Amino acid sequence: MTFDALVIGGSFAGLSAAMQIARGRRRVCVVDAGAPRNRFASASHGFFGQDGEAPLAMIANARAKLLDYPNVRFIQGLAVGAAAEASGGGFSVVLDTGEALRARKLVLACGIVDRLPDGIPGLHERWGRTVLHCPYCHGYEFDGRPLGVLWLGPMSAHQAQLIPEWGPTTLLLNGREAELDGEMRAQLLARGVSLEPAPLAGMEDGGVRLRDGRLIEIAALYLASRTEMASPLAEQLGCEFDAGPFGPVIRTDAFKQTTVAGVYAAGDAARVPHNATFASADGVMAGASVHQALVFGPPV
Ligand SMILES: Cc1cc2nc3c(=O)[nH]c(=O)nc-3n(C[C@H](O)[C@H](O)[C@H](O)COP(=O)(O)OP(=O)(O)OC[C@H]3O[C@@H](n4cnc5c(N)ncnc54)[C@H](O)[C@@H]3O)c2cc1C
């Protein structure tokens, strides 16, 4: 069977895309590996009407609503290969089980993964709780208590100037003070940011332990993590990428079509900035675009 559309990734972007395609009365299949980027957080914030809900519950609810449509198939699994069919007639996708699927259009909504800095014991396991990247998602909850920003490069200077909106802020330079230029230093001091040059020994529940033994008491540590594609499918298909501020971004047009005709991309993998609302809106655009391409495009 050839689906009208195959959506790889069944989270905020993918389920939003599939909903538009399903409501357009087309046959759509969603493949999802079940590892959304915000699964480390117990609550998601800022999403219209669902502020404070658990991310996995939000996704499960959206999936259940989608599966009310009889023209939807959902596969819990991992897509490992994707290619355009030689005839130009669509796309084939192979799952890790060996199952092969065919579709006229593809939507890549696979998301991204965060690459956290190594060498700071206690940091990785606090990701999504007290180690965070976005104060709009997780900031208000710290109730004005002291906050930290970890220096990872010039982007951290920008982040450290923003964070005082949520609480008194220390920029932890982790032994890399030489990377801070005079202009950045002046801007940070103007925003009331404290600068801590000492290298970090690790994170503890009360804050950040420095190698000289001092504890910097903070409620949360922010960092601008580097990101990578969660899946190699866009690369396999020959999609072009742009260099984003945090990592590569699949290049799309205003209708969320990639540089490969018939392949669309939505969500964190195909945009900056990132949040669940943007991802969902992106998915809606990709889904509606796929539907219209099925209606108005050349027969496939
Ligand atoms: C710690 C943390 C907390 C966050 N908190 C918030 C918040 O409070 N509010 C907010 O708005 N945003 C928040 N975000 C951002 C939010 O998580 C993302 O913007 C959003 O999840 C992006 O949605 P997406 O659908 O593009 O990708 P994702 O949600 O990452 O979903 C991608 C899906 O595709 C699947 N997948 C990947 N590759 C394959 C494959 N090859 N085959 C099958 N399936 C595949 C994955 O398993 C996953 O289920 C947070 C992010 C982090 C890291």
The ligand as a MOL file (V3000), in Angstrom:
LIG
                    3D

  0  0  0     0  0            999 V3000
M  V30 BEGIN CTAB
M  V30 COUNTS 53 58 0 0 0
M  V30 BEGIN ATOM
M  V30 1 C 14.5980 19.9690 28.6100 0
M  V30 2 C 13.6650 20.6390 27.6340 0
M  V30 3 C 12.4980 21.2400 28.0980 0
M  V30 4 C 11.6430 21.8810 27.2180 0
M  V30 5 N 10.5440 22.4920 27.7080 0
M  V30 6 C 9.7040 23.1230 26.8580 0
M  V30 7 C 8.5670 23.8030 27.3820 0
M  V30 8 O 8.3230 23.8520 28.5980 0
M  V30 9 N 7.7500 24.4160 26.4960 0
M  V30 10 C 7.9880 24.4040 25.1360 0
M  V30 11 O 7.1950 24.9750 24.3870 0
M  V30 12 N 9.0670 23.7620 24.6310 0
M  V30 13 C 9.9250 23.1330 25.4650 0
M  V30 14 N 11.0340 22.5030 24.9690 0
M  V30 15 C 11.2480 22.4840 23.5070 0
M  V30 16 C 10.4150 21.3390 22.8960 0
M  V30 17 O 10.8030 20.1160 23.5040 0
M  V30 18 C 10.6530 21.2320 21.3990 0
M  V30 19 O 10.5420 22.4960 20.7880 0
M  V30 20 C 9.6280 20.2700 20.7740 0
M  V30 21 O 9.6720 19.0130 21.4150 0
M  V30 22 C 9.9190 20.0970 19.2790 0
M  V30 23 O 8.9490 19.2560 18.7420 0
M  V30 24 P 9.2920 18.3520 17.4700 0
M  V30 25 O 8.0250 17.6400 17.1600 0
M  V30 26 O 9.9470 19.1620 16.4260 0
M  V30 27 O 10.4220 17.3260 17.9790 0
M  V30 28 P 10.3880 16.3090 19.1870 0
M  V30 29 O 9.3830 16.6990 20.2010 0
M  V30 30 O 11.8030 16.1680 19.6320 0
M  V30 31 O 9.8920 14.9540 18.5530 0
M  V30 32 C 10.5850 14.2590 17.5370 0
M  V30 33 C 10.0320 12.8490 17.5110 0
M  V30 34 O 10.5520 12.1700 16.3750 0
M  V30 35 C 10.9850 10.8870 16.7800 0
M  V30 36 N 12.0070 10.4060 15.8400 0
M  V30 37 C 13.2490 10.9080 15.6260 0
M  V30 38 N 13.8750 10.2050 14.6610 0
M  V30 39 C 13.0060 9.2470 14.2840 0
M  V30 40 C 13.0810 8.2140 13.3360 0
M  V30 41 N 14.1680 8.0380 12.5640 0
M  V30 42 N 12.0270 7.3700 13.2080 0
M  V30 43 C 10.9160 7.5480 13.9630 0
M  V30 44 N 10.7890 8.5250 14.8760 0
M  V30 45 C 11.8230 9.3680 15.0220 0
M  V30 46 C 11.5100 11.0960 18.1880 0
M  V30 47 O 11.6050 9.8720 18.8930 0
M  V30 48 C 10.4470 12.0440 18.7380 0
M  V30 49 O 9.3590 11.3510 19.2840 0
M  V30 50 C 11.9330 21.8920 25.8380 0
M  V30 51 C 13.1020 21.2670 25.3670 0
M  V30 52 C 13.9710 20.6620 26.2520 0
M  V30 53 C 15.2250 20.0360 25.7250 0
M  V30 END ATOM
M  V30 BEGIN BOND
M  V30 1 1 1 2
M  V30 2 1 2 3
M  V30 3 2 2 52
M  V30 4 2 3 4
M  V30 5 1 4 5
M  V30 6 1 4 50
M  V30 7 2 5 6
M  V30 8 1 6 7
M  V30 9 1 6 13
M  V30 10 2 7 8
M  V30 11 1 7 9
M  V30 12 1 9 10
M  V30 13 2 10 11
M  V30 14 1 10 12
M  V30 15 2 12 13
M  V30 16 1 13 14
M  V30 17 1 14 15
M  V30 18 1 14 50
M  V30 19 1 15 16
M  V30 20 1 16 17
M  V30 21 1 16 18
M  V30 22 1 18 19
M  V30 23 1 18 20
M  V30 24 1 20 21
M  V30 25 1 20 22
M  V30 26 1 22 23
M  V30 27 1 23 24
M  V30 28 2 24 25
M  V30 29 1 24 26
M  V30 30 1 24 27
M  V30 31 1 27 28
M  V30 32 2 28 29
M  V30 33 1 28 30
M  V30 34 1 28 31
M  V30 35 1 31 32
M  V30 36 1 32 33
M  V30 37 1 33 34
M  V30 38 1 33 48
M  V30 39 1 34 35
M  V30 40 1 35 36
M  V30 41 1 35 46
M  V30 42 1 36 37
M  V30 43 1 36 45
M  V30 44 2 37 38
M  V30 45 1 38 39
M  V30 46 1 39 40
M  V30 47 2 39 45
M  V30 48 1 40 41
M  V30 49 2 40 42
M  V30 50 1 42 43
M  V30 51 2 43 44
M  V30 52 1 44 45
M  V30 53 1 46 47
M  V30 54 1 46 48
M  V30 55 1 48 49
M  V30 56 2 50 51
M  V30 57 1 51 52
M  V30 58 1 52 53
M  V30 END BOND
M  V30 END CTAB
M  END
